[in-house]
Amino acid sequence: MAAEDGALRTAFDQDGIAVIPGFCSEAECDAMRARMGKLLDEWDSTQKVVAFSTAGDQEEAQGSSSYFLDSADRIHFFLEPAATTADGVSLLPGREKHTSINKVGHGLHVLDPVFREYSSSEKVLQLAQSLGWVAPVLPQSMYIFKQPKIGGEVTSHQDSTFLYTEPRQTCLGLWLALEDATLENGCLWGRKGSHKEPVRRRFARNPAYFSGNTEVPMLVFEQLATDEEQIQWEGQMPEGDDVEAAVRAAGFVPLPVKKGDLVAIHGQVDHLSLSNVSPKSRHTYQLHLVEGPTEGVTWSARNWLQYPKGQTFPKV
């Protein structure tokens, strides 16, 4: 096991990405899918929520939504843009909620017993420690559906843009496939080695809004990198008539995985996924952890995600 952990750590340090086959059993995956089905059964889809998008309108969508901002320690439901009315906050008439949801987040690991059991399991802790984390805590969890036919693309991004720590970046994403993820249904793509590049921007609380100016977005992107450090497709997809060819030309490689496999993603790695136009869904459960305060790491007070005063992130 020590030799295997050493090889995994070497690959992760080199690429910023590592695939762990068979991290969860079929039964574990099925239990999480069944539990999410139950949560969706109980969700009142007539309430106004918000569509989730990573496109150029992110500041106007999530960045101007109290429903998104308040989801840190709750279980909130976010629709696919293709399944919403023009205002982006209501389900289209006639749409079935189970096939219209984009994701559920961001406090499943806190509030739901099925997801909490996995999220705080010994094997998750052991994996994080084998990759170099010492005392990780869990700020965020989310369940992504990648719906058949309408599952939207996720543009290129670094997770540390949204989950920023000081004085160093310590975000680690654990991307668990609850179904097979293939080229056809929108598997993950990563740009190996890009974790050695700086965090280029951050999604932060807007001081102007929180000082009383409600005419501006709650959350804004702030540029951190120099002009030389920027990349053309930051927060977008690499340009080209053939999207897949453009993504490959930019240095991304596909990461198809089987049900139960896990992809570990360094917080500074560029990653994305293409639209799902296939008839098959691509469910995943994703954790984002950071190094804990005992290791001299501080969660930025300007991050969008903040727990209520006096409440701390759970330990893994």
DODREN-754057 format. One line per 8 residues: their letters; for each residue z, x negated, y negated of N, C-alpha, C. Coordinates in Angstrom, 3 decimals, padded with zeros to 6 digits. Each point is the difference from the previous one (the first is absolute). Last residue first. Layout:
N
a> Z,X,Y,Z,X,Y,Z,X,Y; ...
This chain:
316
vkpftqgk> 007.675,012.457,-016.072,-000.774,000.204,001.217,000.950,-000.074,001.195; 001.838,001.665,-004.752,-000.328,-001.215,000.727,-000.840,000.358,001.208; 000.072,003.053,-004.556,000.633,-000.238,001.312,-000.434,-001.342,000.586; 000.405,001.019,-005.356,-000.964,000.075,001.104,000.697,-000.271,001.311; 002.934,002.158,-003.916,-000.696,-001.261,000.289,-001.005,000.201,001.135; 002.905,002.907,-004.132,-000.585,000.055,001.339,-000.823,-001.261,000.241; 002.141,000.958,-004.200,001.044,-000.092,000.998,-000.501,000.040,001.432; -003.089,002.141,-003.685,001.058,-000.963,-000.301,001.096,000.054,001.057
pyqlwnra> -004.879,001.507,001.524,001.018,000.451,-000.963,001.114,-001.034,-000.156; -004.690,-001.995,001.435,000.941,000.959,000.575,000.985,000.458,-001.074; -005.208,-001.769,-000.620,001.403,-000.294,-000.277,000.858,001.083,000.656; -005.461,-001.836,-000.721,000.921,000.552,000.987,001.422,-000.454,-000.304; -003.592,-001.547,-002.682,-000.051,001.466,-000.053,001.076,000.603,000.891; 000.878,-004.787,-002.197,-000.806,000.585,001.066,000.001,001.513,-000.116; 002.577,-003.080,-002.748,-001.178,000.660,-000.557,-000.929,000.545,001.081; 004.040,-002.568,000.776,000.413,001.254,-000.632,-001.173,000.758,-000.591
swtvgetp> -000.095,-003.521,004.290,-000.267,000.130,-001.432,000.398,001.372,-000.525; 002.387,-002.703,004.023,-001.032,001.035,-000.139,-000.227,000.235,-001.490; 001.922,-004.663,002.206,000.305,001.212,-000.756,-001.211,000.918,-000.037; 002.359,-004.486,002.973,-001.193,000.739,-000.414,000.416,001.304,-000.664; 002.718,-003.482,002.373,-000.319,-000.353,-001.371,-001.231,000.694,-000.547; 002.185,000.690,004.341,-000.867,-001.176,-000.002,-000.463,-000.366,-001.404; 002.664,003.854,000.993,000.805,-001.140,000.474,-000.808,-001.293,000.015; -001.956,004.307,-001.096,000.689,-000.683,-001.101,000.860,-001.177,000.442
gevlhlqy> -004.340,001.451,003.029,001.160,000.640,-000.587,000.705,-000.847,-001.050; -005.405,000.385,001.507,001.206,-000.779,000.272,001.170,000.616,-000.766; -003.857,003.319,001.393,000.123,-001.170,-000.863,001.265,-000.746,000.397; -003.806,004.022,002.124,001.337,-000.562,-000.168,-000.062,-001.195,-000.944; -002.911,004.596,001.858,-000.035,-001.147,-000.905,001.431,-000.467,-000.211; -003.050,003.170,003.850,001.241,-000.422,-000.655,-000.304,-001.127,-000.973; -002.926,004.209,002.708,000.072,-001.292,-000.672,001.354,-000.206,-000.663; -003.220,002.925,003.856,001.299,000.023,-000.665,000.243,-001.390,-000.555
thrskpsv> -004.720,003.047,001.430,000.815,-001.214,000.009,001.350,000.288,-000.636; -004.996,002.539,002.035,001.378,000.076,-000.466,000.690,-001.359,000.096; -004.944,002.116,-000.028,000.516,-001.354,000.189,001.420,-000.051,-000.563; -004.204,003.834,001.915,000.999,-000.437,-000.973,000.453,-001.418,000.319; -004.962,002.252,001.165,001.315,-000.368,000.525,000.934,-000.439,-001.128; -004.842,001.135,-000.214,000.741,001.213,000.369,001.412,-000.281,000.504; -002.642,-003.098,-003.798,-000.110,000.320,001.427,000.742,001.306,000.297; -000.249,-002.598,-004.156,-000.969,001.094,000.084,-000.219,000.420,001.454
nslslhdv> 003.497,-002.986,-003.325,-000.152,000.481,001.365,-000.940,001.203,-000.002; 000.483,-004.498,-003.501,000.133,001.433,000.232,-000.163,000.317,001.484; 001.739,-004.884,-001.044,-001.146,000.803,-000.397,000.265,001.478,000.288; 003.651,-004.061,-001.267,-000.624,000.717,001.115,-001.122,000.866,-000.546; 003.250,-004.804,-001.301,-000.632,001.263,-000.367,-000.370,000.747,001.270; 002.681,-004.847,-002.382,-000.423,000.820,001.128,-000.505,001.343,-000.493; 002.090,-005.313,-001.472,-000.929,001.065,-000.375,-000.386,000.773,001.259; 004.698,-002.779,-000.635,-001.308,000.048,000.638,-000.824,001.159,-000.559
qghiavld> 004.700,-001.174,-000.992,-001.025,-000.484,-000.924,-001.410,-000.012,000.602; 004.102,001.388,002.372,-000.139,000.804,-001.209,-001.044,-000.456,-000.991; -000.231,-000.590,005.449,000.705,-000.646,-001.111,-000.284,000.763,-001.289; -000.236,002.055,005.015,-000.807,-000.326,-001.181,000.887,-000.617,-001.070; -000.529,001.600,005.650,000.921,-000.500,-001.019,-000.819,-000.550,-001.158; -001.029,003.712,004.079,-000.544,-001.056,-000.847,001.050,-000.354,-001.050; -000.012,002.447,005.247,000.517,-000.106,-001.364,-000.689,-001.154,-000.719; -000.745,003.715,004.568,-000.070,-001.343,-000.590,000.519,000.026,-001.429
gkkvplpv> -000.452,004.008,002.610,001.198,-000.768,000.333,-000.014,-001.419,-000.510; -004.624,002.334,000.749,001.221,000.782,-000.180,001.202,-000.822,000.464; -004.103,-002.993,-001.267,000.269,001.101,000.906,001.290,000.729,-000.389; -003.602,-002.802,-003.334,001.153,-000.140,000.892,000.144,001.256,000.854; -003.384,-003.044,-003.868,000.158,001.144,000.901,001.146,-000.245,000.975; -001.666,-002.218,-004.515,001.144,-000.186,000.885,000.187,001.242,000.872; -004.017,-002.851,-003.354,000.601,001.227,000.536,001.114,-000.328,000.980; -001.365,-003.075,-004.326,-000.344,000.172,001.411,000.659,001.276,000.514
fgaarvaa> -001.643,-002.477,-005.095,000.874,000.862,000.797,-000.494,000.062,001.445; -002.144,-002.313,-003.848,000.946,-000.758,000.822,000.961,000.827,000.821; -003.922,001.177,-002.912,001.131,-000.396,-000.830,001.089,-000.723,000.794; -003.866,001.852,002.106,-000.445,-001.097,-000.857,001.124,-000.507,-000.892; 000.734,003.826,002.722,-000.097,-001.217,000.818,-000.374,-001.209,-000.868; 000.019,004.161,-002.087,001.367,-000.363,000.370,000.003,-001.281,000.829; -004.135,001.906,-001.077,000.619,-000.571,-001.194,001.423,-000.471,000.283; -002.365,002.317,003.375,-000.575,-001.328,-000.191,000.626,-000.695,-001.198
evddgepm> 001.229,004.457,000.810,000.532,-000.877,001.042,-000.531,-001.417,-000.149; -001.666,003.322,-002.956,001.416,-000.312,-000.257,000.541,-000.969,001.045; -004.934,000.582,-002.015,000.598,000.183,001.320,001.454,-000.449,-000.105; -002.256,-000.329,-003.903,-000.576,001.251,000.495,000.550,000.355,001.375; 002.994,-002.865,-003.435,-001.184,-000.175,000.830,-000.500,001.331,000.494; 004.845,-002.603,-002.199,-001.208,000.745,-000.338,-001.154,-000.331,000.936; 005.534,000.120,000.909,-001.083,-000.924,-000.336,-001.313,000.766,-000.172; 004.327,002.742,-000.979,-000.680,-000.490,001.184,-001.045,-001.025,-000.452
qgewqiqe> 004.758,000.895,-002.607,-001.272,000.672,000.233,-000.511,-000.399,001.385; 003.889,-001.908,-002.239,000.204,001.433,-000.113,-001.254,000.816,000.214; -001.217,-004.771,-000.732,001.416,000.354,-000.063,000.165,001.501,-000.237; -004.124,-002.963,000.527,000.244,001.300,000.636,001.487,000.414,-000.033; -001.779,-004.206,-001.836,-000.850,001.075,-000.503,000.408,001.372,000.515; 003.583,-003.951,-000.725,-001.146,000.196,000.873,-000.713,001.270,-000.421; 003.569,-003.959,-002.435,-000.410,001.372,000.283,-001.168,000.012,000.993; 002.007,-003.978,-001.996,000.622,000.456,001.239,-000.422,001.415,000.388
edtalqef> -001.392,-002.187,-004.081,-000.534,-000.782,001.107,000.531,000.496,001.353; 001.614,001.862,-004.068,-001.386,000.400,000.224,-000.592,-000.709,001.208; 005.207,000.461,000.224,-000.922,-000.501,-001.015,-001.405,000.498,000.305; 004.296,002.886,001.645,-000.770,-001.216,000.284,-000.846,-000.413,-001.201; 002.711,004.032,000.150,000.876,-001.168,000.116,-000.780,-001.305,000.113; -000.444,005.576,-001.844,-000.659,-001.187,000.525,000.965,-001.190,-000.018; 001.074,005.407,000.492,000.097,-001.125,-000.927,-000.620,-001.223,000.656; 000.067,005.802,000.514,-000.307,-001.309,000.564,000.086,-001.049,-001.101
vlmpvetn> 002.890,004.750,000.130,-001.223,-000.671,-000.450,-000.199,-001.298,000.780; 002.972,005.138,-000.465,-000.197,-001.254,000.709,-001.326,-000.599,-000.413; 001.426,004.012,-001.976,001.317,-000.501,000.413,-000.106,-001.411,000.569; -003.589,001.907,-003.706,000.348,000.026,001.428,001.407,-000.547,000.266; -000.836,002.274,-004.773,-000.597,-001.126,000.717,000.392,000.083,001.479; 001.630,003.001,-003.377,-001.454,000.134,-000.067,-000.712,-001.104,000.771; 004.839,000.563,-000.866,-000.483,000.691,001.196,-001.510,000.233,-000.017; 003.904,-003.270,-002.259,-001.358,000.412,-000.294,-000.624,000.625,001.247
gsfyapnr> 004.521,-001.987,-000.197,-000.125,001.315,-000.606,-001.395,000.479,-000.325; 001.785,-004.004,002.359,000.647,-000.037,-001.312,-000.218,001.302,-000.769; -001.993,-000.864,004.231,001.437,000.115,000.231,000.817,-000.216,-001.269; -004.771,-000.385,-000.162,000.348,001.328,000.516,001.512,000.155,000.119; -001.630,-004.204,-001.306,-000.268,000.988,-001.039,000.390,001.399,000.469; 000.210,-003.729,003.016,001.111,000.063,-000.961,-000.196,001.072,-001.067; -001.912,000.052,005.067,-000.513,-000.203,-001.342,001.144,000.106,-001.015; -000.136,-001.577,005.366,000.441,001.068,-000.888,-000.383,-000.364,-001.433
afrrrvpe> -002.998,-002.194,003.858,001.354,-000.016,-000.542,000.305,001.251,-000.818; -003.362,-003.059,003.445,000.064,001.417,-000.353,001.435,000.259,-000.431; -003.007,-004.804,-000.044,001.112,000.774,000.545,-000.058,001.422,-000.537; -003.367,-004.768,001.053,000.444,001.063,-000.896,001.200,000.699,000.623; -001.878,-003.945,001.975,-000.851,000.078,-001.183,000.387,001.094,-000.987; 002.339,-003.554,003.756,-000.086,001.439,-000.249,-000.708,000.186,-001.341; -001.216,-004.519,002.570,001.092,000.679,-000.707,-000.170,001.516,000.004; -001.720,-003.183,004.111,-000.381,000.273,-001.386,001.125,000.764,-000.695
khsgkrgw> -000.035,-001.034,004.643,000.280,-001.243,-000.727,-000.425,000.103,-001.461; -000.800,003.408,003.302,001.416,000.017,-000.394,000.403,-001.279,-000.732; -004.352,000.832,002.050,000.127,000.388,-001.411,001.454,000.118,-000.455; -001.824,-000.977,004.553,000.304,-001.133,-000.871,000.207,000.367,-001.447; -002.864,003.348,002.919,000.945,-000.971,000.526,000.159,-001.186,-000.956; -001.243,005.143,-000.653,-000.625,-001.264,-000.414,000.977,-001.112,000.348; -000.769,005.198,002.264,000.808,-000.944,-000.745,-000.792,-001.252,-000.358; -000.181,005.664,001.847,-000.727,-001.253,-000.231,000.902,-000.921,-000.820
lcgnelta> 000.622,004.785,003.375,000.398,-000.926,-001.053,-000.965,-001.189,-000.066; -001.822,004.706,001.978,001.034,-001.002,000.283,000.286,-000.859,-001.234; -002.855,004.375,000.988,000.645,-000.566,-001.185,001.114,-000.981,000.263; -003.105,002.434,003.150,000.946,000.916,-000.648,000.839,-000.652,-001.102; -003.539,-002.370,002.507,-000.534,001.334,-000.258,000.980,000.879,-000.777; 001.072,-004.426,001.564,-000.948,-000.071,-001.107,-000.498,001.388,-000.392; 004.703,000.110,002.311,-001.293,-000.614,000.311,-000.847,-000.133,-001.262; 005.167,001.184,002.374,-000.631,-000.180,-001.305,-001.258,-000.827,000.214
delalwlg> 003.506,003.316,003.206,-000.939,-001.108,-000.104,-000.605,-000.021,-001.406; 004.642,002.167,000.008,-001.232,000.295,000.728,-000.857,-001.256,-000.063; 004.033,-000.303,-001.957,000.432,001.093,000.870,-001.171,000.581,000.792; 001.234,-004.909,-002.592,-001.054,000.942,000.375,000.561,001.036,000.970; 002.422,-003.142,-003.955,000.030,000.398,001.403,-001.068,001.053,000.278; 001.580,-003.978,-003.681,-001.011,001.053,000.116,-000.144,000.366,001.468; 003.265,-002.684,-003.712,-000.084,000.148,001.454,-000.782,001.278,000.289; 000.916,-003.746,-004.396,-000.440,001.286,000.510,-000.104,-000.027,001.512
lctqrpet> 002.813,-002.806,-004.077,-000.639,-000.084,001.305,-000.359,001.404,000.450; 001.780,-003.010,-004.778,-000.427,001.220,000.678,-000.675,-000.318,001.334; 002.025,-002.916,-003.653,000.488,000.044,001.384,-000.434,001.250,000.756; -000.463,-003.593,-004.767,-000.520,001.183,000.662,000.384,-000.005,001.485; 002.964,-002.226,-004.129,-001.157,-000.266,000.847,-000.417,001.291,000.696; 003.881,-000.388,-002.875,-000.984,-000.821,-000.722,-001.241,-000.335,000.817; 000.884,004.486,000.272,000.244,-001.174,-000.841,001.114,-000.843,000.602; -003.973,004.215,001.393,001.354,-000.558,000.050,000.076,-001.281,-000.825
ylftsdqh> -003.201,004.869,000.869,000.132,-001.314,-000.629,001.451,-000.474,000.070; -003.641,003.654,001.666,001.335,-000.270,000.533,000.375,-001.431,-000.387; -004.240,001.788,-001.145,000.789,001.221,-000.083,001.463,-000.218,000.381; -003.221,-003.531,000.126,-000.309,000.651,-001.274,000.930,001.182,-000.228; -000.100,-002.358,004.125,000.982,-000.462,-000.972,-000.282,000.509,-001.414; -003.009,000.777,003.710,001.169,000.877,000.003,001.050,-000.412,-001.023; -005.324,-000.666,-000.545,001.117,-000.782,000.535,001.238,000.894,-000.060; -005.550,001.439,000.284,001.259,-000.142,-000.740,000.929,-000.970,000.715
stveggik> -005.165,002.972,000.074,000.648,-001.293,000.196,001.250,-000.124,-000.866; -001.462,004.968,001.385,-000.625,-001.144,-000.656,000.822,-001.279,000.195; -000.752,004.439,003.053,001.121,-000.643,-000.701,-000.542,-001.287,-000.580; -002.526,004.922,001.525,000.137,-001.452,000.044,001.283,-000.417,-000.705; -000.264,004.971,002.194,-000.534,-000.826,-001.072,000.197,-001.486,000.207; -000.722,004.430,003.278,001.001,-001.049,-000.240,-000.526,-001.030,-000.987; -002.243,004.035,001.968,000.383,-000.073,-001.423,001.017,-001.094,-000.302; -002.005,000.815,004.526,-001.033,000.404,-000.962,000.361,-000.241,-001.465
pqkfiyms> 004.073,-000.062,003.363,-001.407,000.016,000.395,-000.876,000.528,-001.135; 004.666,-002.324,-001.357,-000.521,001.210,000.610,-001.470,-000.123,000.415; 004.258,-002.977,-001.130,-001.425,-000.361,000.038,-000.787,001.105,000.710; 005.053,-000.643,-000.823,-000.753,000.821,000.956,-001.455,-000.429,000.164; 005.228,-002.214,-001.291,-001.368,000.164,-000.498,-000.847,000.677,001.077; 005.433,-000.871,-001.631,-000.816,000.410,001.126,-001.378,000.325,-000.553; 004.411,-003.230,-001.805,-000.981,001.061,-000.199,-000.818,000.203,001.268; 004.619,-002.710,-002.743,-000.726,000.325,001.219,-001.019,001.084,-000.320
qplvpavw> 003.699,-003.846,-002.661,-001.058,001.005,000.054,-000.558,000.197,001.407; 003.636,-003.177,-001.521,-000.174,000.884,-001.150,-000.872,001.218,000.294; 003.144,-003.556,003.009,-001.170,000.879,000.047,-000.069,000.904,-001.228; 002.029,-005.310,001.495,000.371,001.385,-000.274,-001.289,000.812,-000.146; 001.617,-005.180,002.348,-000.879,000.956,-000.674,000.628,001.380,-000.187; 001.244,-005.136,001.008,000.854,001.195,-000.077,-000.766,001.127,-000.693; -002.374,-004.017,001.351,001.360,-000.280,000.464,000.849,001.263,000.056; -005.561,-001.613,000.523,000.951,000.761,-000.806,001.395,-000.147,000.602
glsqalql> -004.049,-001.894,002.005,000.624,-000.776,-001.064,000.947,000.757,-000.910; -002.473,001.242,004.196,-001.008,-000.328,-001.003,000.593,-000.704,-001.218; 002.688,001.602,003.593,-000.903,-000.976,000.612,-001.095,-000.427,-000.965; 003.013,003.398,-001.280,000.654,-001.307,000.007,-000.883,-001.067,000.631; -001.518,004.471,000.010,000.080,-000.494,-001.375,000.620,-001.391,-000.044; -000.080,002.163,004.161,-001.339,-000.371,-000.434,000.032,-000.584,-001.398; 003.986,001.722,001.739,-000.363,-001.250,000.665,-001.398,-000.466,-000.417; 001.530,004.206,-001.580,000.747,-001.103,-000.601,-000.413,-001.338,000.618
vkesssye> -001.791,003.838,001.904,-000.568,-000.180,-001.340,000.698,-001.159,-000.702; 001.664,001.289,004.181,-001.277,-000.707,000.135,-000.706,-000.178,-001.335; 004.116,002.424,000.337,000.208,-001.434,000.190,-001.329,-000.734,000.077; 000.229,004.636,-002.758,000.174,-000.486,001.369,000.139,-001.522,000.046; -000.745,003.478,-003.634,001.200,-000.853,000.008,000.257,-000.594,001.375; -003.750,002.872,-000.757,000.010,-000.875,-001.181,001.165,-000.967,000.008; -000.507,003.458,003.406,-000.960,-001.103,000.126,000.171,-001.006,-001.125; 002.704,003.785,-000.240,000.315,-000.740,001.228,-000.945,-001.175,000.201
rfvpdlvh> -000.731,003.081,-003.559,001.092,-000.943,-000.274,000.330,-000.835,001.227; -003.141,003.510,000.321,-000.571,-001.159,-000.685,001.083,-001.032,-000.333; 001.432,003.971,002.046,-000.990,-000.628,000.881,-000.570,-001.258,-000.648; 003.122,002.743,-002.482,000.607,-000.757,001.108,-001.009,-000.706,000.904; -000.367,001.020,-005.410,-000.404,000.617,001.260,000.505,-000.806,001.194; 000.816,-001.262,-004.701,000.396,001.391,000.192,-000.313,000.584,001.369; -001.006,-004.645,-001.546,001.357,000.318,-000.449,000.443,001.362,000.524; -004.389,-001.776,000.667,000.926,-000.910,000.694,001.453,000.251,-000.369
lghgvkni> -003.568,002.353,-002.161,000.115,000.425,001.398,001.024,-000.835,000.754; -001.602,000.115,-004.907,001.341,-000.182,000.535,000.180,000.494,001.420; -003.759,000.352,-003.231,000.113,-001.429,000.314,001.364,-000.319,000.618; -004.257,003.289,000.785,000.868,-001.145,-000.328,001.027,000.445,-001.030; -004.895,001.406,002.895,001.354,000.491,-000.225,000.886,-001.217,-000.247; -005.733,001.151,-000.413,001.159,-000.753,000.483,001.280,000.751,-000.283; -004.439,002.020,-000.193,-000.339,-001.417,-000.026,001.142,-000.829,000.556; -001.620,005.326,001.002,001.032,-000.873,-000.550,-000.463,-001.459,000.076
sthkergp> -002.225,003.992,001.789,-000.273,-000.219,-001.425,000.945,-001.001,-000.639; -000.016,002.121,004.528,-001.190,-000.847,-000.088,-000.373,-000.317,-001.452; 003.779,002.746,001.111,000.128,-001.124,000.922,-001.188,-000.959,-000.090; 000.178,004.183,-002.513,000.819,-001.090,-000.546,000.060,-001.219,000.918; -004.161,003.410,-000.687,001.168,-000.040,000.871,000.825,-001.235,-000.362; -003.505,003.058,-003.185,000.248,-001.288,000.653,001.278,000.082,000.829; -001.643,003.610,-002.834,-000.647,-000.082,001.298,000.211,-001.313,000.731; 000.516,-000.101,-005.227,000.087,001.227,000.809,-000.782,-000.158,001.305
llsvgdat> 002.031,-004.342,-002.319,-001.148,000.879,-000.138,000.181,001.253,000.857; 004.207,-002.717,-001.975,-000.883,000.019,001.155,-001.146,000.979,-000.239; 002.591,-002.583,-004.068,000.082,001.158,000.886,-001.016,-000.112,001.127; 000.467,-003.099,-003.760,001.395,000.244,000.388,000.157,001.166,000.969; -004.038,-001.801,-002.554,000.552,-001.059,000.832,001.415,000.229,000.482; -003.438,002.629,-002.718,001.166,-000.560,-000.686,000.696,-001.077,000.814; -003.767,002.475,001.706,-000.418,-000.904,-001.077,001.182,-000.633,-000.721; 000.915,001.436,005.029,-000.691,000.670,-001.090,-000.256,-000.995,-001.130
taapelff> 000.482,-001.874,005.080,000.751,000.601,-001.097,-000.906,000.706,-000.996; -001.034,-002.825,003.993,000.577,001.275,000.446,000.731,000.735,-001.120; -002.043,-004.420,-000.334,-001.076,000.904,000.416,000.500,001.367,000.434; 003.055,-003.573,-001.192,-000.728,000.519,-001.164,-001.090,001.003,000.368; 004.365,-000.557,003.041,-001.271,-000.699,-000.155,-000.714,000.578,-001.224; 005.382,000.376,000.109,-001.242,000.527,000.542,-001.158,-000.981,-000.114; 005.650,-000.330,000.557,-001.100,-000.317,-000.919,-001.324,000.359,000.666; 005.832,000.746,000.291,-001.287,000.193,000.648,-001.117,-000.168,-001.025
hirdasdl> 005.544,-001.706,000.812,-000.970,000.729,-000.800,-001.377,-000.060,000.655; 005.497,-001.144,000.698,-001.187,000.182,000.830,-000.950,000.901,-000.772; 003.878,-003.614,-002.004,-000.241,001.355,000.473,-001.212,000.015,000.934; 001.814,-003.567,-002.951,000.979,000.227,001.064,-000.136,001.408,000.567; -003.263,-001.504,-003.226,000.534,-001.255,000.545,000.927,000.216,001.184; -002.655,003.100,-003.080,-000.126,-000.010,001.461,000.697,-001.184,000.664; -000.780,001.426,-004.835,001.250,000.455,000.611,000.005,-000.098,001.518; -003.874,-001.135,-002.690,001.112,-000.849,-000.444,001.301,000.356,000.717
fysssgqa> -003.879,002.707,000.724,-000.123,-001.325,000.603,001.213,-000.859,-000.339; -000.161,004.129,-002.029,000.116,000.234,001.446,-000.120,-001.321,000.756; -000.750,000.164,-004.643,001.429,-000.071,000.315,000.224,000.240,001.493; -004.501,-001.946,-002.511,000.551,001.050,000.850,001.477,-000.209,000.281; -003.599,-002.783,-002.143,000.411,001.059,-000.921,000.667,001.150,000.740; -001.751,-003.934,002.205,000.679,-000.544,-001.177,000.464,001.031,-001.000; -002.605,001.015,004.024,001.384,-000.357,000.312,000.772,-000.437,-001.247; -004.355,001.341,-001.319,000.470,000.795,001.136,001.467,-000.325,000.279
eeqdgats> -002.344,-002.341,-003.389,-000.017,001.408,-000.375,000.554,000.882,001.108; -000.465,-004.652,000.709,000.990,000.199,-001.067,000.081,001.469,-000.405; -003.297,-001.273,003.177,001.353,-000.046,000.557,001.077,000.203,-001.062; -005.151,-000.043,000.197,000.806,000.994,-000.709,001.471,-000.018,000.419; -003.626,-002.741,001.917,000.279,-000.403,-001.374,000.859,000.966,-000.785; 000.555,000.103,005.337,-001.164,-000.296,-000.832,000.425,-000.299,-001.433; 002.547,001.434,004.031,000.150,-001.389,-000.454,-001.176,-000.409,-000.868; 002.735,004.941,001.356,-001.238,-000.772,-000.099,000.323,-001.415,-000.436
favvkqts> 002.165,005.275,001.501,000.233,-001.447,-000.033,-001.326,-000.729,000.021; 001.876,005.103,-001.865,-000.901,-000.721,000.903,000.279,-001.491,-000.130; 003.742,003.881,-000.854,-000.960,-000.889,-000.661,-000.899,-000.617,001.068; 003.018,004.742,-000.622,000.388,-001.379,000.305,-000.937,-000.937,-000.765; 001.790,005.532,000.367,-000.865,-000.963,-000.679,000.520,-001.403,000.273; 000.595,004.252,003.441,000.591,-000.669,-001.148,-000.984,-000.992,-000.604; -000.800,002.522,004.022,-000.362,000.715,-001.231,000.611,-000.655,-001.237; 000.683,-001.313,004.691,-001.189,-000.580,-000.621,-000.469,000.770,-001.231
dwedllkg> 004.654,-000.957,002.861,-000.615,001.101,-000.733,-001.188,-000.545,-000.790; 002.403,-001.936,004.707,-000.340,-000.230,-001.403,-000.708,001.211,-000.608; 001.319,-000.572,004.694,001.068,000.503,-000.871,-000.324,-000.131,-001.482; -002.945,-001.643,003.436,000.193,001.426,000.268,000.974,000.608,-001.008; -000.568,-004.649,-000.052,-001.102,000.703,-000.650,000.083,001.507,000.237; 003.113,-002.738,002.166,000.245,-000.055,-001.444,-001.098,000.734,-000.764; -000.557,-000.490,004.637,001.071,000.946,-000.303,000.303,000.030,-001.495; -003.060,-003.178,001.577,-000.568,001.332,000.133,001.011,001.076,-000.336
mrarmadc> 001.457,-004.422,000.216,-000.740,000.255,-001.226,-000.665,001.372,000.050; 002.195,-001.417,003.847,000.977,000.271,-001.065,-000.712,000.274,-001.316; -002.587,-001.310,003.670,000.533,001.350,000.198,000.981,000.370,-001.100; -001.711,-004.370,000.054,-001.053,000.950,-000.345,000.500,001.432,000.136; 002.865,-003.446,001.360,-000.146,-000.006,-001.456,-001.077,000.977,-000.447; 000.648,-000.566,004.619,001.193,000.622,-000.582,-000.095,000.047,-001.522; -003.356,-002.248,002.479,-000.125,001.447,000.128,001.185,000.723,-000.621; 000.086,-004.714,000.200,-001.032,000.457,-000.932,-000.113,001.521,000.025
eaescfgp> 002.869,-001.980,003.115,000.540,-000.160,-001.356,-000.998,000.509,-001.040; -001.425,-000.086,004.483,001.026,001.028,-000.201,000.598,-000.088,-001.399; -003.059,-003.297,001.421,-000.683,001.261,-000.277,001.013,001.096,-000.284; 001.774,-004.829,-001.090,-000.556,000.679,001.165,-000.741,001.265,-000.420; 000.598,-004.543,-003.092,000.653,001.259,000.360,-000.703,000.616,001.195; -001.407,-004.203,-001.310,001.333,-000.059,-000.614,000.802,001.263,000.299; -004.628,-001.910,001.464,001.002,000.732,000.765,001.388,-000.025,-000.590; -003.030,-003.739,-002.020,-000.431,001.057,000.932,001.197,000.677,000.671
ivaigdqd> -000.626,-002.533,-004.764,000.929,-000.022,001.127,-000.388,001.130,000.947; -002.298,-003.106,-004.308,-000.057,001.207,000.827,000.926,-000.186,001.194; -000.353,-002.164,-005.315,000.184,-000.239,001.423,-000.024,001.337,000.733; -000.868,-002.774,-005.174,-000.202,001.186,000.821,000.258,-000.390,001.454; -000.018,-003.190,-003.473,000.658,001.083,-000.722,-000.107,001.328,000.721; -001.598,-004.682,001.234,-000.905,001.091,-000.366,000.626,001.053,-000.906; 002.415,-003.997,001.584,-001.352,-000.448,-000.311,-000.855,001.116,-000.600; 004.434,000.814,001.534,000.064,-000.911,-001.144,-001.391,-000.448,-000.432
fatrlagd> 000.346,002.603,003.896,000.323,000.796,-001.187,000.054,-000.874,-001.247; -000.634,-002.068,004.185,-001.180,000.792,-000.350,000.242,000.802,-001.278; 003.637,-002.415,001.738,-001.044,-000.925,-000.443,-001.241,000.758,-000.451; 003.506,002.446,001.946,000.373,-000.466,-001.342,-001.071,-000.941,-000.546; -000.478,001.456,004.422,-000.187,001.124,-000.915,000.288,-000.430,-001.433; 000.885,-003.050,003.416,-001.441,000.151,-000.168,-000.316,001.120,-000.976; 004.509,-000.648,001.178,-000.489,-001.138,-000.771,-001.489,000.086,-000.269; 002.067,003.194,002.795,000.391,000.214,-001.397,-000.532,-001.131,-000.877
eaam> -000.598,-000.450,004.606,-000.847,001.076,-000.510,000.300,000.258,-001.475; 002.738,-003.038,002.243,-001.332,-000.571,-000.170,-000.954,001.037,-000.578; 004.323,001.397,001.119,000.049,-000.881,-001.162,-001.370,-000.602,-000.283; 000.540,002.627,003.883,000.000,000.820,-001.205,000.000,-000.858,-001.261
